[in-house]
Amino acid sequence: MYAGMNQDMLLQEILPPLKAAYETIAAAVFSPSVTYQVAWLFVSLVGGLMLSRYPTRWCDTFITQRNPHAWVVSLLNAFRAIILPLITLLFLGLYLAVGLKLSLSGNIISIAANLASVWIVIRFSSSFVRKPWLAKWIAILAMAAATLNILGLLDTVITQLEAIGFQLGKTRISIFGILKSLLFLFLFLWGANMLSGTLERKIQSISEFTPSLRVLLAKLFRITLVTIAILFGLNTLGIDLTAFAVFSGAVGVGLGFGLQKVVSNFISGIILLMDRSIKPGDVVVVDNTFGWVNSLHARYVSVITRDGKEHLIPNELLITEKVENWSYSSDNIRLRIPIGISYHSDPRKAIELVKEAAAAVPRILKHPEPVCNVTGFGESSVDLELRVWIRDPSNGIGNVKSQIFLEIWDRFHKNGIEIPFPQLDIHMREHKANA
């Protein structure tokens, strides 16, 4: 009996607060302002779904029919990814703009607008950022900023971050300023990289420019754009860039002594690109290294040999040392091939056979025609020398000589021309002792 009375008394104490809470929540949920906001949120989503079809279809048609550059395709794909949240955000912004004038409540719409903004940032960044870890951090930062803004703490956090800092001369640097500068620096560098890549592709398509000039212009554009991006990033931090004038002079003197070789190689690389003495595709011999130039860089030149080894030769070495460039003014080079025949063989017949052998090799040029001369009388052979011209030294020298030697071998054996080898004759005399 007492237990039943206790339960009734407990219910009488709990029910009124629960009923009051329910009535408060119901009044808030089913209030006209909440109803208007939920209805407009539904309209924004439906409107975004319906209107996003047209720009999406236009992007697909433009990419299919116009076949634009790769960077244009990337930009259009990024735009396609944010069309729906962007149109939804415009609808939500329209409600907030009208609500301010009509004194309408917009808490729910404001939260939805923040989430739509995060949606746009994440989808847009994922379209351009190829590194998963970077895209993940961008998403985390966007979600954190949106959460703080929804809770009304974003301004407080910014104020606290601005309060933490230090004085650098006349400029005060805060934690918030550093974060903002890093964000803008990332955006500026990303834009500079995109623009330099576009300019580089445009320069490479200009056939009137030499390969060396294309490389030089591409590198100068990239260095200039990256430097401008860094300066803009420092400017967002509030640093007076004129202060770098004296500092850069002092640093320049220090670098001049400490990085002599690096600076020398950099300047030598610019000279090589401007005077076009070495360019990609040239066949060169540098310090007993034979190969063709693969690419030119700010510090070195990449030379690939016939056995596939890639030699990185400092630019300074190509300026100060002796370099054989077999394709500087012409791709034609002459090969000298020594041949020996026996003293018992006919040298005139051998010369005729050697010329025939050279003419049978496809890579040997017909004009100038092959020449074979007697160069001397050796200890074991009559010395001949074949002189031929080829136009493609990048395809190898040893293989051409091998083909010529094989052709000569076959013809000498068919026509009885003997190829000698060193011989030593020993004469023995009998010595008679005195009786």
C-alpha positions in Angstrom: 0.0 0.0 0.0 2.8 2.4 1.0 4.7 1.4 -2.2 1.7 2.3 -4.4 1.4 5.7 -2.6 5.1 6.4 -3.1 4.8 5.7 -6.9 1.8 8.0 -7.2 3.7 10.7 -5.4 6.8 10.2 -7.6 4.7 10.4 -10.7 3.0 13.6 -9.5 6.5 15.1 -9.0 8.0 14.0 -12.4 5.1 14.5 -14.8 4.7 18.3 -14.5 8.3 19.0 -15.4 8.2 16.5 -18.3 5.0 17.9 -19.5 6.4 21.4 -19.4 9.5 20.4 -21.2 7.4 18.6 -23.9 5.2 21.7 -24.3 8.3 23.9 -24.7 10.0 21.6 -27.3 6.7 21.2 -29.2 6.2 25.0 -29.1 9.7 25.5 -30.5 9.5 22.7 -33.1 6.1 23.5 -34.4 6.5 27.3 -34.2 5.9 29.2 -37.4 9.6 30.3 -37.6 10.9 26.7 -37.4 8.2 25.6 -39.9 9.3 28.4 -42.3 12.9 27.5 -42.0 12.4 23.7 -42.5 10.2 24.4 -45.5 12.7 26.8 -47.1 15.5 24.2 -46.4 13.4 21.7 -48.4 12.9 24.2 -51.1 16.6 24.9 -51.3 17.5 21.3 -51.6 14.9 20.6 -54.3 15.8 23.8 -56.1 19.5 22.8 -56.0 18.7 19.4 -57.5 16.6 20.8 -60.3 18.7 23.7 -61.3 22.1 21.9 -61.0 21.2 19.8 -64.1 21.6 22.6 -66.6 25.2 23.7 -65.7 26.2 20.1 -65.2 24.9 19.2 -68.7 26.6 22.3 -70.1 30.0 21.3 -68.6 29.7 17.8 -70.0 28.8 19.1 -73.5 31.7 21.6 -73.5 34.3 19.0 -72.5 33.0 16.5 -75.1 32.7 18.9 -78.0 35.4 21.5 -77.4 38.1 19.1 -76.1 39.8 21.8 -74.0 43.1 21.8 -72.3 43.7 19.6 -69.3 43.6 22.5 -66.8 40.2 23.6 -68.2 38.8 20.1 -67.8 40.1 20.0 -64.2 38.4 23.4 -63.5 35.1 22.3 -65.1 35.1 19.0 -63.1 35.7 21.0 -59.9 32.8 23.3 -60.8 30.6 20.3 -61.6 31.3 18.9 -58.1 30.1 22.1 -56.3 27.1 23.0 -58.4 24.5 21.4 -56.2 25.8 22.7 -52.8 26.5 26.1 -54.4 23.0 26.6 -55.7 21.6 25.3 -52.3 23.8 27.9 -50.5 22.5 30.6 -52.8 18.9 29.7 -51.8 19.8 29.7 -48.1 21.6 33.0 -48.4 18.5 34.5 -50.1 16.4 33.5 -47.0 19.0 35.0 -44.6 19.1 38.2 -46.6 15.3 38.6 -46.6 15.1 37.4 -43.0 17.2 40.2 -41.7 14.8 42.8 -43.2 11.7 41.0 -42.0 13.2 40.1 -38.6 12.7 36.4 -39.2 14.5 33.8 -37.2 17.2 32.0 -39.2 19.1 29.7 -36.8 18.4 26.5 -38.7 19.1 28.1 -42.1 22.4 29.5 -40.7 23.5 26.1 -39.6 22.5 24.6 -43.0 24.5 27.4 -44.7 27.6 26.6 -42.7 27.3 22.9 -43.6 26.7 23.8 -47.3 29.9 25.9 -47.2 31.9 23.0 -45.7 30.4 20.8 -48.4 31.6 23.2 -51.1 35.1 23.4 -49.6 35.6 19.6 -49.3 34.3 18.8 -52.8 36.2 21.6 -54.5 39.5 20.8 -52.7 39.1 17.0 -53.4 38.8 17.8 -57.1 42.3 19.5 -57.2 44.3 18.0 -54.3 45.7 14.7 -55.4 47.3 13.8 -52.0 44.8 12.0 -49.7 46.4 13.3 -46.5 46.2 16.9 -47.6 42.5 16.5 -48.7 41.8 14.9 -45.3 43.3 17.9 -43.4 41.4 20.4 -45.5 38.2 18.6 -44.7 39.0 18.5 -40.9 39.8 22.2 -40.8 36.7 23.1 -42.8 34.5 21.0 -40.4 36.2 22.5 -37.3 35.6 26.1 -38.6 32.0 25.3 -39.4 31.4 23.7 -36.0 32.9 26.7 -34.2 30.8 29.0 -36.3 27.6 27.0 -35.5 28.3 27.1 -31.8 29.1 30.8 -31.9 32.7 30.3 -30.8 34.5 31.1 -34.0 34.9 34.8 -33.2 36.1 34.0 -29.7 38.7 31.5 -31.0 40.0 34.0 -33.5 40.3 36.7 -30.9 42.2 34.3 -28.6 44.6 33.3 -31.5 45.2 37.0 -32.3 46.0 37.7 -28.7 48.8 35.1 -28.7 51.8 36.5 -30.6 55.1 38.4 -30.5 56.6 41.6 -31.8 59.0 41.6 -34.7 60.3 45.1 -35.1 57.3 47.3 -35.8 55.1 44.3 -36.9 53.1 42.2 -34.5 52.8 38.5 -35.5 50.1 36.4 -34.0 49.2 32.8 -34.2 46.1 33.6 -36.2 48.1 35.7 -38.6 50.6 32.9 -39.2 47.7 30.4 -39.9 46.1 32.9 -42.3 49.4 33.5 -44.0 50.0 29.8 -44.4 46.6 29.4 -45.9 47.1 32.2 -48.4 50.6 31.0 -49.2 49.3 27.5 -50.0 46.6 29.1 -52.3 49.1 31.4 -54.0 51.6 28.6 -54.6 48.9 26.3 -55.9 47.7 29.0 -58.3 51.3 29.7 -59.3 51.9 26.0 -60.0 48.7 25.8 -62.1 49.5 28.9 -64.1 53.2 27.9 -64.7 52.1 24.5 -65.8 49.7 26.0 -68.3 52.3 28.5 -69.6 54.9 25.7 -69.9 52.5 23.6 -72.0 51.8 26.7 -74.2 55.5 27.4 -74.6 56.3 23.8 -75.5 53.6 24.0 -78.3 55.4 26.9 -80.0 57.5 25.3 -82.8 59.3 28.5 -83.6 61.2 28.3 -80.3 64.2 26.1 -79.9 64.1 23.3 -77.2 66.7 25.3 -75.1 64.6 28.5 -75.3 61.5 26.6 -74.3 63.2 25.2 -71.2 64.6 28.6 -70.3 61.3 30.4 -70.6 59.4 27.7 -68.7 61.9 27.8 -65.8 62.0 31.7 -65.7 58.1 31.8 -65.6 58.0 29.2 -62.8 60.6 30.9 -60.7 59.0 34.3 -61.2 55.5 33.1 -60.3 56.7 31.1 -57.2 58.6 34.2 -56.0 55.5 36.4 -56.4 53.4 33.9 -54.6 55.8 33.8 -51.6 55.9 37.6 -51.5 52.1 37.8 -51.5 52.0 35.2 -48.7 54.5 37.2 -46.6 52.5 40.3 -47.2 49.4 38.7 -45.8 51.3 38.2 -42.6 51.8 42.0 -42.3 55.5 42.0 -42.9 56.9 45.1 -44.6 58.6 43.7 -47.7 60.9 46.8 -48.0 62.7 45.4 -44.9 64.0 42.5 -47.0 66.1 44.9 -49.2 68.9 45.2 -46.7 68.5 41.6 -45.4 68.6 40.2 -49.0 71.8 42.1 -49.6 73.5 40.5 -46.6 72.2 37.1 -47.5 73.4 37.6 -51.0 76.9 38.2 -49.8 76.8 35.1 -47.6 75.4 33.0 -50.4 78.1 34.3 -52.7 80.8 32.8 -50.5 79.1 29.7 -49.2 77.3 28.6 -52.4 79.8 29.5 -55.1 79.4 26.2 -56.9 75.6 26.2 -56.7 75.4 29.7 -58.0 78.0 29.0 -60.7 76.1 26.0 -61.9 72.8 27.9 -61.9 74.3 30.8 -64.0 76.1 28.3 -66.3 72.7 26.6 -66.8 71.2 29.9 -67.9 74.1 30.5 -70.3 73.7 27.0 -71.8 70.0 27.6 -72.4 70.6 31.0 -74.0 73.6 30.2 -76.3 72.0 26.9 -77.3 75.4 25.2 -77.3 73.9 22.2 -75.5 70.2 21.2 -76.0 68.1 18.1 -75.4 68.8 15.4 -78.0 72.4 16.4 -78.7 75.1 13.7 -78.7 78.0 14.8 -76.6 81.3 13.5 -75.2 82.2 15.0 -71.8 85.1 13.7 -69.7 85.0 10.3 -71.5 81.2 10.1 -71.1 79.5 9.5 -74.4 75.7 9.8 -74.6 72.8 12.1 -75.6 71.4 14.9 -73.6 68.2 13.9 -72.0 67.2 17.2 -70.2 68.7 20.4 -68.9 68.2 21.5 -65.2 69.1 24.5 -63.1 72.1 22.7 -61.6 73.1 19.9 -64.0 72.6 18.3 -67.4 71.3 14.8 -67.7 73.2 12.6 -70.2 72.2 9.1 -70.9 74.8 6.6 -72.2 74.2 3.7 -74.5 74.2 1.3 -71.6 71.3 3.1 -70.0 73.3 4.9 -67.3 72.2 8.5 -66.6 75.1 10.9 -65.8 74.3 14.2 -64.0 77.0 16.5 -65.2 77.3 19.9 -63.5 76.5 22.9 -65.8 79.8 24.5 -64.9 81.8 21.6 -66.3 80.1 22.1 -69.7 81.0 25.8 -69.7 84.7 25.5 -68.5 85.8 22.1 -69.9 86.2 20.8 -73.4 83.0 19.3 -74.7 82.4 17.3 -78.0 79.0 18.1 -79.4 78.5 15.8 -82.3 75.2 17.4 -83.3 75.9 21.1 -82.6 75.9 22.4 -86.2 75.1 19.2 -88.0 74.1 15.6 -87.1 76.6 14.2 -89.6 79.8 12.7 -88.1 82.6 10.8 -89.7 83.9 7.4 -88.4 87.5 6.2 -88.9 87.8 2.4 -88.9 91.4 0.9 -89.1 91.8 -2.4 -91.1 94.8 -4.5 -91.7 95.5 -7.0 -94.6 98.3 -9.4 -95.2 101.3 -8.4 -97.3 100.4 -11.3 -99.6 97.0 -9.8 -100.4 96.1 -7.2 -103.1 95.5 -3.9 -101.4 93.6 -2.5 -104.4 91.1 -5.4 -104.3 90.9 -5.1 -100.5 90.0 -1.3 -100.8 87.3 -2.1 -103.3 85.8 -4.8 -101.0 85.9 -2.5 -98.0 83.9 0.2 -99.9 81.4 -2.4 -100.9 81.1 -3.6 -97.3 80.5 0.0 -96.2 77.8 0.6 -98.9 76.0 -2.5 -97.7 75.3 -1.0 -94.2 72.0 1.0 -94.2 73.1 3.7 -91.8 76.2 4.7 -93.8 75.5 7.8 -95.9 76.0 7.6 -99.7 77.0 11.2 -99.8 79.7 11.9 -98.8 80.6 8.4 -100.1 82.9 6.0 -98.1 86.6 6.4 -98.6 89.3 3.8 -98.0 93.1 4.7 -98.1 96.4 3.0 -97.4 97.8 4.6 -94.3 101.1 2.8 -93.8 103.0 -0.5 -93.7 102.9 -2.1 -90.3 105.1 -4.8 -88.8 102.6 -7.5 -89.7 100.1 -5.9 -92.1 99.3 -3.3 -94.7 97.3 -0.7 -92.8 94.1 0.6 -94.4 91.6 3.1 -93.0 87.9 3.3 -93.9 86.2 6.7 -93.4 82.4 6.8 -93.5 79.7 9.3 -92.5 76.5 8.7 -90.4 73.6 11.0 -89.6 72.3 9.3 -86.4 75.1 9.1 -83.8 72.4 8.9 -81.0 71.6 5.4 -82.2 75.1 4.2 -81.4 78.5 4.0 -82.9 79.7 0.5 -81.9 76.8 -1.2 -83.6 77.7 0.5 -86.9 81.3 -0.5 -86.7 80.3 -4.1 -85.9 78.1 -4.3 -89.0 81.0 -2.9 -91.1 83.5 -5.4 -89.7 81.1 -8.3 -90.4 80.6 -7.2 -94.0 84.3 -6.9 -94.5 84.9 -10.3 -92.9 82.5 -12.0 -95.3 83.9 -10.3 -98.4 87.6 -10.9 -97.5 86.9 -14.6 -96.9 85.1 -15.0 -100.2 87.8 -13.2 -102.2 90.9 -14.7 -100.5 92.0 -11.5 -98.7 93.9 -12.5 -95.6 93.6 -10.7 -92.3 97.0 -11.0 -90.7 97.9 -11.4 -87.0 101.2 -10.7 -85.4 103.9 -13.2 -86.1 107.5 -13.6 -84.9 110.2 -15.3 -87.0 113.1 -16.9 -85.1 116.3 -17.6 -87.0 118.7 -20.1 -85.3 122.3 -20.2 -86.2 124.7 -23.0 -85.4 127.8 -21.9 -83.5 130.9 -24.1 -84.1 133.4 -24.2 -81.3 137.1 -23.8 -82.1 139.0 -27.0 -82.2 
